[in-house]
Amino acid sequence: MFLSLRLAYELSKIEEKPGSPEKPLSDLGRVGYESYWGQVVLSVLKAQPRDKPLSVDDITKQTGIIADDVFHILQKLGVIKYQGGEHVFEVTTELLSKYCTPVSP
């Protein structure tokens, strides 16, 4: 399943039109997409140098996943925190080791 999702999002990046599945998702569809989104988004966060700011829009451009889906998965994973009057990403080593496995088959 991940291979077909990856292909669809790679095409979205090429076309510069972020994509999303048709909603509402079935329970099984939600599990599959959220698993994929989690791995891909956390991989982007893991690769990002700590001294460079990153936004949801930046993640959208790098992944082809629409901003609403990026924000949803960041919330679901508990990565978005409100600190000092702004939202920041807080990614733990434990979270990365749990979700950052190769996406390819």
C-alpha positions in Angstrom: 0.0 0.0 0.0 2.8 2.4 0.9 4.3 2.2 -2.6 1.1 3.3 -4.3 0.7 6.2 -1.7 4.3 7.2 -2.3 3.8 7.3 -6.0 0.6 9.4 -5.7 2.4 11.9 -3.5 5.5 12.0 -5.6 3.3 12.9 -8.6 1.7 15.6 -6.4 5.1 17.1 -5.7 6.0 17.1 -9.4 2.8 18.8 -10.3 3.2 21.2 -7.3 -0.3 20.4 -6.3 -0.4 18.8 -2.8 -2.8 15.8 -2.6 -5.1 14.2 -0.2 -7.3 11.1 -0.3 -11.0 11.4 -0.8 -12.7 12.0 2.5 -14.2 10.7 4.6 -11.7 7.8 5.0 -12.8 4.4 6.0 -11.3 3.1 9.3 -8.8 0.9 7.4 -8.0 3.8 5.0 -7.4 6.1 7.9 -5.0 3.6 9.5 -3.0 3.3 6.2 -2.8 7.0 5.4 -2.0 8.0 8.9 0.8 5.4 9.1 2.2 6.7 5.8 1.9 10.3 6.7 3.5 9.8 10.1 6.6 8.1 8.6 7.0 10.6 5.8 6.4 13.8 8.0 8.6 12.5 10.8 11.3 11.7 8.2 11.2 15.3 7.0 11.5 16.6 10.6 14.3 14.2 11.4 16.3 15.4 8.3 15.7 19.1 9.1 18.7 20.9 10.7 17.7 22.2 14.2 18.9 25.7 13.4 16.5 26.0 10.3 12.9 26.9 10.9 10.3 24.6 9.4 6.6 25.2 8.8 3.6 23.0 7.9 3.7 24.6 4.4 7.4 23.6 4.1 6.5 20.0 5.0 3.7 20.1 2.4 6.1 21.3 -0.3 8.6 18.5 0.6 6.0 15.7 0.8 3.1 16.5 -1.5 0.7 16.0 1.4 -1.8 18.8 1.9 -1.3 21.1 4.9 -4.5 19.9 6.6 -3.3 16.3 6.6 0.2 17.3 7.7 -1.3 19.3 10.6 -3.6 16.4 11.5 -0.8 13.9 11.7 1.4 16.3 13.7 -1.4 16.7 16.2 -2.2 13.0 16.3 1.5 12.2 17.0 1.7 15.0 19.7 4.5 16.8 17.8 2.9 20.3 17.8 3.3 22.2 21.1 2.3 25.7 22.0 5.3 27.4 23.5 6.2 31.1 24.1 3.1 32.3 22.2 3.7 30.2 19.1 3.4 26.7 17.8 6.6 24.6 17.6 7.5 21.1 16.7 8.8 18.9 19.4 10.1 15.6 18.2 11.4 13.0 20.6 14.0 10.4 19.7 11.5 7.7 20.9 8.9 9.0 18.4 11.4 9.0 15.6 12.6 5.5 16.3 9.0 4.2 16.4 7.9 5.7 13.1 10.9 6.4 11.0 11.3 3.2 9.2 11.9 3.0 5.4 8.8 3.8 3.5 9.8 1.8 0.4 8.7 -1.9 0.2 
